[in-house]
Amino acid sequence: MKRATISDCAIIELPKVHFKAGNMSIADGVDEVPFRVSRAFWIYDIPAGESRGAHAHHECHQFMVAGSGSFEVEVDDGREKKTFYLNRPFYGLHVPPGIWAHELNFSAGAICIVLTSHPYEGEDYITDYDEFRRLSESGDRH
């Protein structure tokens, strides 16, 4: 399998349906998100300025949306880093497997919605940065 790089991380604009009483965006995992969605969760009540995440996955894709407020996502492929700023509920960031992602600088009241390609599997997480670097240098995700 091709080794992921930060150039594989991309902001995707979601469809926006306008209503008189507000808007709705859709991410059903068929057309809008580049993988079939198996799990959804959201993180909230994060103190302003705090960070979350700081891990990579062997197999799982992630798609992150700022449902409310804003935050940054720093992505790292073991060679390069790039930071994305999420602050609109109709933009999401695709983070493929093999990329270290760190969500930081949450605004007060921010909500981070995450869609994933796999159900939760603890063994899929790489939480030690040194191990991530070793795996990324060897090109092996497992």
Secondary structure, 3 states (H helix, E strand, C coil): CCCCCHHHCEEEECCEEEECCEEEECCCCCCCCCCCCCEEEEECCCCCCCCEEEEEECCCCEEEEEEECCEEEEEECCCCEEEEEECCCCEEEEECCCCEEEEECCCCCCEEEEEECCCCCHHHEECCHHHHHHHHHHCCCC
